[in-house]
Each structure stands twice: as C-alpha cells, then as structure tokens.
Amino acid sequence: MSDFSHLDDRGQARMVDVGGKEVSARRAVAEARVTMDGTVRGRLFDGSLPKGDAVAIVRVAAIQGAKRTSDLVPLCHPLPLDAVTVEIEETDEGARIVVAATVSARTGVEMEAITGAAIGAIALYDMIKGLDRSAEIGPVRLLEKSGGKSGTWTRD
C-alpha cells in the first residue's frame, strides 16, 4: 500500500504529512468546458441571459471553489492561495473556463485549480439550465503545474 501516498501501511486513508517539505512557489492551471446550444452561447456572451451576467457569476464561483477546495476534497490540505485568476472564453461548442491558482506552500495547488474550474462550470450550468437543460460539462482537467519536487508538467 506504500505506493499510494494517501494510504497508510494498513491501507487506511490519511492526510499526507508535508511538514518536512520545502516551501516553494507553485502554480497550476486547469480548464472546464461547457457545451451548450448556440443561441444560449450567444446570450451568455452578449450578457442577455434571464439570470443576468453569468460570466461575472462564473468568475466569482470559480474563485470561491478554488478557495474552498479543502472543504470539498477530504484529504486536501488547506492552502493560503496567493492568487486565483479566471478566464471565460467563447468556443464553437460553448464556453471554456480556465483557472490558474498560485501559492507558496509545501504542497501543490492542482486541486484548487481543478476545483475552481469545475465549480465555475457548475455555476455556468445553473445560469443557463432554464434555457438549455441539455448543456454538458466536461472535460475538466489539469493543463499544467509547476513548482515543488516534481517540477513542471504540461498537458500535451
């Protein structure tokens, strides 16, 4: 079981002890995509949705999601985030939410970026569901990470 950092020698879940690791600057970027009807996409980006400015709501939700990650992911360390940025861009299929999170800490910030992107996508679905219940979320995925012992990783 020792190959899994979140399991102890008896196979029980545990929070990894990062106390002995060096503090380093860390950054992670994740994305979530939301596919929707073209008319709804147009209304999202021209600001004419019945629920109001969805782009602003998505941005705030994504930041809040990143900040609350350790409350949602059981074995995730709470991190004092230095910054969270959110970009919402129009795609041919709908919208792409890109979240970048940075921290100076002993553990990575990938979960915060991923959670921020996912929560942003869920908030977007909530803003458009009255017009397009068939909207879909996904993929939600890590795009890049840097810092720490494992260094830099970028999705191909």
N, C-alpha and C positions, 0 to 999 in steps of 0.2 A: 504494500500500500504506500510505501515511502515515495513512489513516483508521483503521487498526487499531493501537491503542497497543502491542500485544504483538508486532508485526511491525516489523522494521527496513526500511530503504529497498530491500533486496533481497528482502523477503518472508520472511525468516528469523525464527523465534521469538526473542524476547528478553524479559528481565525489565525492566519499566518502571523508569526512574530516577526515584525520588520524592524524591531528596536535596534538591532545591530547593523542595519544597512546605512549607507551614507545618504545624506540628503542631497538631492540633485534636482536640477531643473528638468521638468518633464512636460511633454505636450502630447496630446492625442487629438485626432480628427476623425469624426465618424459622419455617416450620412444615413438618412432615411428618405425613401421615395414614396410618394403618394400618387397613385394613378386615379384619374377621375375623368368624368365627361368633359369634353372640350368647352362646352358652354359654361360649365361650372368653373373650369380653369380660368376662362376669360374674366368671369365675375370676381374670382379670387384676386387676380392681379390688377383689375381695374377698381377694386375696392367697393364693389356694389353687392356684396353678399347680404342677405337679410340680417345676419347676426353682427354685421359691422366689419371692422378692419381685422380680418383674420390673420394677415401677415404679422401685425403687431402682437396679437394674442399668441400666435405660434412662437414668436421670438421669446416672449416672456415665459411661456410654458417650457420651452427648451432649456432656458437658463435655470428655471426653478427645478426642472428634472435633474439637471446636472448637479445642482446644489444639494438635492435630497437623495442622491444615489445610495448612500449608506443606509438610509431608512428603508429602501426598497429591495436592495440586494443583500441578503443576510450576512455573508462573510466579507463584505466590502468594508475597508477602512474609511472612516470619515476623513475627508481631506479639506484643508483650508485653501480653496481654489484661489488662484491669483487672478484669473480671468476666464470668462466664457464668452465666445463670440458665436453668433448665429447668422447664417446667410440662408435666405429662402429664395430659390430661383425657379423660374418657369421652365418646364421641359415640355417636349412634344406630348408626353403622356399625362402631365400634371404638374407636380412640384417636387423639388429636391431640397431637403433641409440638411445643411452642413453645419455641424457643431465642432468647434475647436475649444479644448479646455487646456489650461496650463496651471502648473503648481510647482512649488519647490517642496519636495517631500521625499520620504523613504520608499514610497510605492507609487506605481503608475496611475495614470489618470484616464486609462482607456474606458473603464466602466462609466465614468462620468460623461465622456463624450458620447458613448453609445446610448446611455440612458437619456441624455438630453435630446439626441436625435429622435429616439423612439417616442418620448413624451411629446415632443413637438409635432410628430406625425399623428399621434392620437388626438392632440388638441385640434389639429387641422381637420381630421375626420369629423370631430364633434362640430366644427364650424360649418361643414358642408353636407353633413348627413341628411339634412332636410331636403336637399336638392339632388343628392346622389348617394343613395344607400349602397350602391354597388362599388363605391370607391374602395381601393385596396391599398394597404400599407405593405411595403417591402420592395426590395430588401432593406434591412437595417444592418449596417456593417461598419467595421473599423476600416479606415482608409490609410492611416499612418499613425505611428507613435515614435517618440524619441525620448532619450534620457534613460537613466538607470543602467544597471549592469548589462542588460541585453542590447542596449544601444538603439539604433534606428531600424524601423521596419516600415516598408511602404507596400501597399497592395499593388500588384502588377496590373 
